Amino acid sequence: MTNLHTLDKGIAILAMLAEGGRTLSVSQIAERMELPLSTAYRYVATLKDHGLVEQEPVSGTYRLGSTLLEWAATVSRPGVREIALPFMAKLSRRCGETVILSGLRGREGICLEKVEGHHALRVSHERGAIFPLHAGTSGKTLMAYLDPDDQEDILSGADLQGFTETTITDPGALREELRRIRARGYAESDGEVLRGTYGIGAPVFSADQRIAAAISVSAPRHRLEGERRAQTLGWVIASARLISAAIGSQGRS
């Protein structure tokens, strides 16, 4: 099934099978949808290949497949944003700064959620804001944990724009920075997007240990220096691990 018209037909077949949990033969499906029998067979075969319908071994009729049940189970589970929010709130109360949760959108990052700090002067993103992956704590964290092929795909097509004098605009230097982030387990940014700010970020992983999001704290540099920086770094890393564990437990439930 490759186009919208065909997709409509596939959805119509699933809707028929969903009525009362019924089973239907291919000929019944063809008759009800006013399709040639060969066309109905083709639609049903594609749905079966994807686990969306299953064939009864005795009658040969078709019913909804187990893949749909698996998908339905995920709908009721909280997403990364909902899971992360209470941990973000606790982190913000601890450090007093704005906490950002970011995710991937194609070759860019996107702000998924934020919890504002209590300072009048603070560094923040708006929800839904898009940002590049090569500059700043959130972007570098997300990019560092991508598959190497995806990393190279982004690097080869990215315009490594310089925002400040500390923005990394050389692909080789950025590759080395991404390796360091993976080795340490966290990212830092010293005014790479906005002068005078400092950012700390750590990765959040899905149940299959892929990068799901980044959690980060950014603030005016003078508020993240010395012992305070080390303390905040520990809190950010711990929060990221707790969120990852919570996501993993959802995946196993």
C-alpha contacts under 8 A as a table, 3 or more apart, distances in Angstrom:
res1	aa1	res2	aa2	distance
1	M	6	T	5.46
1	M	7	L	6.25
1	M	10	G	7.85
1	M	43	Y	7.10
1	M	46	T	6.90
2	T	6	T	6.53
2	T	7	L	7.27
3	N	6	T	5.36
3	N	7	L	6.19
4	L	7	L	4.90
4	L	8	D	6.18
5	H	8	D	5.17
5	H	9	K	6.57
6	T	9	K	5.07
6	T	10	G	6.30
7	L	10	G	5.04
7	L	11	I	6.19
8	D	11	I	5.20
8	D	12	A	6.16
9	K	12	A	5.00
9	K	13	I	6.32
9	K	43	Y	7.75
10	G	13	I	5.18
10	G	14	L	6.41
10	G	43	Y	6.41
10	G	44	V	7.84
10	G	47	L	7.31
11	I	14	L	5.08
11	I	15	A	6.11
12	A	15	A	5.01
12	A	16	M	6.27
13	I	16	M	5.18
13	I	17	L	6.38
13	I	29	I	7.17
14	L	17	L	5.16
14	L	18	A	6.12
14	L	52	L	7.94
14	L	53	V	7.81
14	L	64	L	6.88
15	A	18	A	5.01
15	A	19	E	6.59
16	M	19	E	5.49
16	M	22	R	7.88
17	L	20	G	7.66
17	L	21	G	6.14
17	L	22	R	5.34
17	L	23	T	6.08
17	L	24	L	7.02
17	L	62	Y	7.89
17	L	63	R	5.94
17	L	64	L	6.22
18	A	21	G	5.06
18	A	22	R	6.55
18	A	64	L	6.90
19	E	22	R	6.14
21	G	63	R	7.34
21	G	64	L	7.68
22	R	63	R	6.54
23	T	61	T	5.78
23	T	62	Y	5.13
23	T	63	R	4.73
24	L	28	Q	6.02
24	L	29	I	6.52
24	L	61	T	5.07
24	L	62	Y	5.32
24	L	63	R	6.92
25	S	28	Q	5.16
25	S	29	I	6.31
25	S	60	G	6.89
25	S	61	T	4.33
25	S	62	Y	6.04
26	V	29	I	5.01
26	V	30	A	6.08
26	V	37	L	7.29
26	V	40	A	6.35
26	V	41	Y	6.22
26	V	44	V	7.38
26	V	61	T	7.17
26	V	62	Y	7.68
27	S	30	A	4.98
27	S	31	E	6.11
27	S	37	L	6.26
27	S	40	A	7.71
28	Q	31	E	5.09
28	Q	32	R	6.14
29	I	32	R	5.27
29	I	33	M	6.07
29	I	40	A	6.81
30	A	33	M	5.31
30	A	34	E	5.64
30	A	35	L	4.75
30	A	36	P	6.20
30	A	37	L	5.53
30	A	39	T	7.88
30	A	40	A	5.34
31	E	34	E	5.00
31	E	35	L	6.49
32	R	35	L	7.89
35	L	39	T	6.39
35	L	40	A	6.20
36	P	39	T	5.29
36	P	40	A	6.38
37	L	40	A	5.13
37	L	41	Y	6.20
38	S	41	Y	5.08
38	S	42	R	6.32
39	T	42	R	5.06
39	T	43	Y	6.39
40	A	43	Y	5.18
40	A	44	V	6.15
41	Y	44	V	5.18
41	Y	45	A	5.94
42	R	45	A	5.13
42	R	46	T	6.31
43	Y	46	T	5.29
43	Y	47	L	6.34
44	V	47	L	5.07
44	V	48	K	6.05
44	V	53	V	7.49
45	A	48	K	5.01
45	A	49	D	6.15
46	T	49	D	5.07
46	T	50	H	6.58
47	L	50	H	5.33
47	L	51	G	6.40
47	L	52	L	5.14
47	L	53	V	5.71
48	K	51	G	5.00
48	K	52	L	5.68
48	K	53	V	4.85
48	K	54	E	5.95
48	K	55	Q	7.97
48	K	65	G	7.71
49	D	52	L	7.63
50	H	53	V	7.83
50	H	67	T	7.73
51	G	54	E	6.72
51	G	65	G	5.39
51	G	66	S	6.48
51	G	67	T	5.28
51	G	68	L	7.74
52	L	64	L	6.00
52	L	65	G	4.45
52	L	66	S	6.82
52	L	67	T	5.61
52	L	68	L	5.92
53	V	62	Y	6.33
53	V	63	R	5.49
53	V	64	L	4.38
53	V	65	G	3.97
53	V	66	S	7.62
54	E	62	Y	5.50
54	E	63	R	5.45
54	E	64	L	6.07
54	E	65	G	4.89
54	E	66	S	7.80
55	Q	60	G	5.74
55	Q	61	T	5.63
55	Q	62	Y	4.44
55	Q	63	R	6.46
56	E	59	S	5.74
56	E	60	G	5.03
56	E	61	T	5.44
56	E	62	Y	5.99
56	E	63	R	7.38
57	P	60	G	5.66
64	L	68	L	7.18
65	G	68	L	5.91
65	G	69	L	7.32
66	S	69	L	5.06
66	S	70	E	6.39
67	T	70	E	5.05
67	T	71	W	6.24
68	L	71	W	5.04
68	L	72	A	6.05
69	L	72	A	4.99
69	L	73	A	6.20
70	E	73	A	5.20
70	E	74	T	6.69
71	W	74	T	5.33
71	W	75	V	6.73
72	A	75	V	5.31
72	A	76	S	7.38
73	A	76	S	6.04
73	A	77	R	7.13
74	T	77	R	5.18
75	V	78	P	7.87
77	R	250	Q	7.17
78	P	81	R	7.84
78	P	82	E	5.68
78	P	83	I	6.28
79	G	82	E	5.41
79	G	83	I	6.21
80	V	83	I	5.15
80	V	84	A	5.91
80	V	212	A	7.60
80	V	213	A	7.78
80	V	247	I	7.02
81	R	84	A	5.21
81	R	85	L	6.05
81	R	101	L	7.55
81	R	112	L	6.73
81	R	113	E	6.58
82	E	85	L	5.49
82	E	86	P	7.92
83	I	86	P	7.07
83	I	87	F	7.88
83	I	243	I	6.78
83	I	246	A	6.99
83	I	247	I	7.01
84	A	87	F	5.44
84	A	88	M	6.07
84	A	101	L	7.83
84	A	243	I	5.64
85	L	88	M	4.99
85	L	89	A	6.18
85	L	113	E	7.67
85	L	115	V	7.97
86	P	89	A	5.07
86	P	90	K	6.32
87	F	90	K	5.15
87	F	91	L	6.17
87	F	239	S	6.23
87	F	242	L	7.71
87	F	243	I	6.97
88	M	91	L	5.05
88	M	92	S	6.10
88	M	99	V	6.16
88	M	100	I	7.80
88	M	114	K	7.80
88	M	115	V	6.58
88	M	239	S	7.42
89	A	92	S	5.13
89	A	93	R	6.25
89	A	99	V	7.82
89	A	115	V	6.09
90	K	93	R	5.14
90	K	94	R	6.27
91	L	94	R	5.10
91	L	95	C	6.25
91	L	99	V	7.30
91	L	235	W	6.76
91	L	236	V	7.20
91	L	239	S	7.01
92	S	95	C	5.36
92	S	96	G	5.18
92	S	97	E	5.44
92	S	98	T	6.04
92	S	99	V	5.91
92	S	115	V	6.72
92	S	116	E	7.26
92	S	117	G	5.94
93	R	96	G	5.28
93	R	97	E	7.69
93	R	117	G	7.48
95	C	232	T	6.40
96	G	117	G	5.04
96	G	118	H	5.69
96	G	119	H	7.02
97	E	116	E	6.78
97	E	117	G	4.03
97	E	118	H	6.61
97	E	119	H	7.01
97	E	122	R	7.10
97	E	217	V	6.59
97	E	218	S	7.14
97	E	219	A	6.62
98	T	114	K	6.97
98	T	115	V	5.58
98	T	116	E	4.30
98	T	117	G	4.15
98	T	118	H	7.85
98	T	122	R	6.93
98	T	123	V	6.83
98	T	124	S	6.40
98	T	217	V	6.04
98	T	218	S	6.75
98	T	219	A	7.58
99	V	114	K	5.57
99	V	115	V	5.24
99	V	116	E	6.53
99	V	117	G	7.32
99	V	215	I	7.04
99	V	216	S	5.73
99	V	217	V	4.89
99	V	218	S	7.38
100	I	111	C	6.95
100	I	112	L	7.72
100	I	113	E	6.03
100	I	114	K	4.50
100	I	115	V	6.70
100	I	124	S	7.49
100	I	125	H	7.38
100	I	214	A	7.98
100	I	215	I	5.68
100	I	216	S	5.26
100	I	217	V	6.40
101	L	111	C	6.08
101	L	112	L	5.51
101	L	113	E	5.09
101	L	114	K	6.08
101	L	213	A	6.68
101	L	214	A	5.71
101	L	215	I	4.67
101	L	216	S	6.66
102	S	109	G	6.56
102	S	110	I	5.47
102	S	111	C	4.45
102	S	112	L	5.12
102	S	113	E	7.01
102	S	138	S	6.50
102	S	213	A	5.42
102	S	214	A	5.15
102	S	215	I	6.49
103	G	109	G	5.66
103	G	110	I	5.36
103	G	111	C	6.53
103	G	112	L	6.37
103	G	142	L	7.24
103	G	212	A	6.65
103	G	213	A	4.56
103	G	214	A	6.47
104	L	107	R	7.20
104	L	108	E	6.01
104	L	109	G	4.65
104	L	110	I	6.00
104	L	142	L	7.14
104	L	212	A	7.99
104	L	213	A	7.25
105	R	108	E	5.27
105	R	109	G	5.61
105	R	110	I	6.23
106	G	109	G	7.78
107	R	132	P	7.74
107	R	133	L	7.38
107	R	154	I	6.17
108	E	130	I	6.64
108	E	131	F	5.93
108	E	132	P	5.12
108	E	133	L	5.70
108	E	139	G	7.75
109	G	130	I	5.65
109	G	131	F	5.16
109	G	132	P	6.01
109	G	133	L	6.02
109	G	138	S	7.70
109	G	139	G	5.98
109	G	142	L	7.65
110	I	127	R	7.84
110	I	128	G	5.82
110	I	129	A	5.57
110	I	130	I	4.57
110	I	131	F	6.26
111	C	114	K	7.59
111	C	125	H	6.66
111	C	126	E	6.79
111	C	127	R	5.08
111	C	128	G	5.11
111	C	129	A	5.38
111	C	130	I	6.70
112	L	127	R	5.66
112	L	128	G	6.13
113	E	127	R	5.66
114	K	124	S	7.91
114	K	125	H	7.53
114	K	126	E	7.70
114	K	127	R	6.92
116	E	124	S	7.62
117	G	122	R	7.10
119	H	122	R	6.01
121	L	220	P	7.88
122	R	218	S	7.93
122	R	219	A	5.83
122	R	220	P	6.93
123	V	197	T	7.66
123	V	218	S	5.77
123	V	219	A	5.27
123	V	220	P	7.09
124	S	218	S	7.33
125	H	129	A	6.42
126	E	129	A	5.41
131	F	139	G	7.25
132	P	135	A	6.32
132	P	139	G	6.20
133	L	136	G	7.52
133	L	138	S	7.51
133	L	139	G	3.76
133	L	140	K	5.55
133	L	142	L	7.13
133	L	143	M	6.08
134	H	139	G	5.94
134	H	140	K	5.61
134	H	143	M	7.51
134	H	160	L	6.64
134	H	168	I	7.07
134	H	169	T	7.89
134	H	174	L	7.29
135	A	139	G	6.07
135	A	140	K	6.30
135	A	167	T	5.96
135	A	168	I	6.75
135	A	189	S	7.89
135	A	192	E	5.82
135	A	193	V	6.26
136	G	139	G	5.69
136	G	140	K	6.18
136	G	167	T	7.96
136	G	188	E	7.64
136	G	189	S	5.34
136	G	191	G	7.70
136	G	192	E	5.47
136	G	193	V	5.84
136	G	199	G	7.19
137	T	140	K	5.42
137	T	141	T	6.08
137	T	187	A	5.71
137	T	188	E	5.47
137	T	189	S	5.20
137	T	199	G	5.55
137	T	200	I	5.92
137	T	201	G	5.48
137	T	216	S	6.87
138	S	141	T	5.23
138	S	142	L	6.30
138	S	187	A	7.95
138	S	201	G	6.05
138	S	214	A	5.86
138	S	215	I	7.04
138	S	216	S	6.22
139	G	142	L	5.30
139	G	143	M	6.14
140	K	143	M	5.06
140	K	144	A	5.85
140	K	178	L	6.87
140	K	187	A	6.83
141	T	144	A	5.29
141	T	145	Y	6.80
141	T	178	L	7.89
141	T	181	I	7.13
141	T	186	Y	6.96
141	T	187	A	5.80
141	T	201	G	6.47
141	T	202	A	6.29
141	T	203	P	6.11
141	T	214	A	6.23
142	L	145	Y	5.83
142	L	146	L	6.82
142	L	203	P	6.91
142	L	211	I	6.87
142	L	213	A	6.66
142	L	214	A	6.05
143	M	146	L	5.40
143	M	151	Q	6.52
143	M	178	L	7.32
144	A	151	Q	7.66
144	A	178	L	4.68
144	A	179	R	6.94
144	A	181	I	6.46
144	A	182	R	6.21
145	Y	182	R	6.81
145	Y	203	P	7.69
145	Y	210	R	7.63
145	Y	211	I	5.93
146	L	150	D	6.14
146	L	151	Q	5.92
146	L	210	R	7.77
146	L	211	I	6.69
147	D	150	D	5.27
147	D	151	Q	6.21
148	P	151	Q	4.94
148	P	152	E	6.17
149	D	152	E	5.17
149	D	153	D	6.10
150	D	153	D	4.95
150	D	154	I	6.28
151	Q	154	I	5.27
151	Q	155	L	6.15
152	E	155	L	4.88
152	E	156	S	5.87
153	D	156	S	5.31
153	D	157	G	6.43
154	I	157	G	5.36
154	I	158	A	5.62
155	L	158	A	5.20
155	L	171	P	6.72
160	L	168	I	7.45
160	L	169	T	4.88
160	L	170	D	7.35
160	L	171	P	7.85
161	Q	167	T	7.90
161	Q	169	T	6.32
162	G	165	E	7.15
162	G	167	T	5.34
162	G	168	I	7.07
162	G	169	T	6.06
163	F	167	T	6.04
163	F	192	E	6.62
163	F	193	V	5.35
163	F	194	L	7.34
164	T	167	T	5.49
164	T	191	G	7.10
164	T	192	E	5.76
164	T	193	V	6.17
164	T	194	L	6.90
164	T	195	R	6.66
165	E	192	E	7.35
166	T	190	D	7.05
166	T	191	G	6.48
166	T	192	E	5.06
167	T	191	G	7.75
167	T	192	E	4.45
167	T	193	V	6.83
168	I	171	P	7.96
168	I	173	A	6.87
168	I	174	L	6.09
168	I	192	E	7.65
169	T	173	A	7.73
169	T	174	L	7.23
170	D	173	A	5.32
170	D	174	L	6.16
171	P	174	L	5.00
171	P	175	R	6.14
172	G	175	R	5.15
172	G	176	E	6.41
173	A	176	E	5.13
173	A	177	E	6.21
174	L	177	E	4.93
174	L	178	L	6.14
175	R	178	L	5.14
175	R	179	R	6.31
176	E	179	R	5.08
176	E	180	R	6.31
177	E	180	R	5.07
177	E	181	I	6.29
178	L	181	I	5.07
178	L	182	R	6.38
179	R	182	R	5.25
179	R	183	A	6.22
180	R	183	A	5.03
180	R	184	R	6.11
181	I	184	R	5.23
181	I	185	G	5.66
181	I	186	Y	5.39
181	I	187	A	5.35
182	R	185	G	5.15
182	R	186	Y	7.06
184	R	187	A	7.92
185	G	202	A	6.57
185	G	203	P	7.43
185	G	237	I	7.92
186	Y	200	I	7.28
186	Y	201	G	5.69
186	Y	202	A	4.52
186	Y	203	P	6.99
186	Y	237	I	7.11
187	A	199	G	8.00
187	A	200	I	5.77
187	A	201	G	5.11
187	A	202	A	6.27
188	E	198	Y	7.37
188	E	199	G	5.44
188	E	200	I	4.64
188	E	201	G	6.42
189	S	192	E	5.87
189	S	198	Y	5.62
189	S	199	G	4.90
189	S	200	I	6.66
190	D	195	R	7.86
190	D	196	G	7.62
190	D	197	T	6.29
190	D	198	Y	4.77
190	D	199	G	6.63
190	D	221	R	7.78
191	G	194	L	5.01
191	G	195	R	4.39
191	G	196	G	5.51
191	G	197	T	4.86
191	G	198	Y	5.79
191	G	199	G	7.92
192	E	195	R	6.89
194	L	197	T	6.07
196	G	220	P	5.85
196	G	221	R	5.56
197	T	218	S	6.80
197	T	219	A	5.52
197	T	220	P	4.29
197	T	221	R	4.61
198	Y	218	S	5.57
198	Y	219	A	5.62
198	Y	220	P	6.08
198	Y	221	R	4.84
198	Y	224	L	6.73
199	G	216	S	6.90
199	G	217	V	5.62
199	G	218	S	4.11
199	G	219	A	6.56
200	I	216	S	5.48
200	I	217	V	5.39
200	I	218	S	6.44
200	I	233	L	6.38
200	I	236	V	7.39
201	G	214	A	6.56
201	G	215	I	5.53
201	G	216	S	3.96
201	G	217	V	6.41
201	G	233	L	7.87
201	G	236	V	6.65
201	G	237	I	7.60
202	A	214	A	5.73
202	A	215	I	5.63
202	A	216	S	6.47
202	A	236	V	6.52
202	A	237	I	5.64
202	A	240	A	6.05
203	P	211	I	6.66
203	P	212	A	7.67
203	P	213	A	6.19
203	P	214	A	4.64
203	P	215	I	6.51
203	P	240	A	6.17
204	V	211	I	6.07
204	V	212	A	5.56
204	V	213	A	4.99
204	V	214	A	5.47
204	V	215	I	6.99
204	V	240	A	5.29
204	V	241	R	6.80
204	V	243	I	6.61
204	V	244	S	5.21
205	F	208	D	7.65
205	F	209	Q	5.16
205	F	210	R	5.33
205	F	211	I	4.66
205	F	212	A	4.93
205	F	213	A	6.85
205	F	244	S	5.04
205	F	247	I	7.67
206	S	209	Q	5.08
206	S	210	R	5.34
206	S	211	I	6.26
206	S	212	A	5.30
206	S	244	S	6.37
206	S	247	I	6.07
206	S	248	G	6.24
207	A	210	R	7.46
207	A	244	S	7.58
207	A	247	I	6.12
207	A	248	G	4.11
207	A	249	S	7.52
207	A	250	Q	7.84
207	A	251	G	5.51
207	A	252	R	7.72
208	D	248	G	7.76
211	I	214	A	7.99
214	A	240	A	7.73
215	I	236	V	7.16
215	I	240	A	6.39
216	S	236	V	6.80
217	V	236	V	7.44
219	A	223	R	6.54
219	A	224	L	6.86
220	P	223	R	5.76
220	P	224	L	7.12
221	R	224	L	5.30
221	R	225	E	6.71
222	H	225	E	5.88
223	R	228	R	7.42
223	R	229	R	7.93
224	L	228	R	5.64
224	L	229	R	4.54
224	L	232	T	7.79
225	E	228	R	5.65
225	E	229	R	4.90
225	E	230	A	7.95
226	G	229	R	5.42
226	G	230	A	6.60
227	E	230	A	5.14
227	E	231	Q	6.09
228	R	231	Q	5.07
228	R	232	T	6.07
229	R	232	T	5.17
229	R	233	L	6.04
230	A	233	L	5.07
230	A	234	G	6.36
231	Q	234	G	5.26
231	Q	235	W	6.45
232	T	235	W	5.02
232	T	236	V	6.14
233	L	236	V	5.17
233	L	237	I	6.23
234	G	237	I	5.29
234	G	238	A	6.09
235	W	238	A	5.13
235	W	239	S	6.04
236	V	239	S	5.13
236	V	240	A	6.18
237	I	240	A	5.15
237	I	241	R	6.31
238	A	241	R	5.18
238	A	242	L	6.24
239	S	242	L	5.08
239	S	243	I	6.18
240	A	243	I	5.21
240	A	244	S	6.13
241	R	244	S	5.02
241	R	245	A	6.10
242	L	245	A	5.08
242	L	246	A	6.19
243	I	246	A	5.04
243	I	247	I	6.19
244	S	247	I	5.10
244	S	248	G	6.10
245	A	248	G	4.95
245	A	249	S	6.20
246	A	249	S	5.17
246	A	250	Q	6.44
247	I	250	Q	5.14
247	I	251	G	6.38
248	G	251	G	5.03
248	G	252	R	6.42
249	S	252	R	5.15
249	S	253	S	6.25
250	Q	253	S	5.21
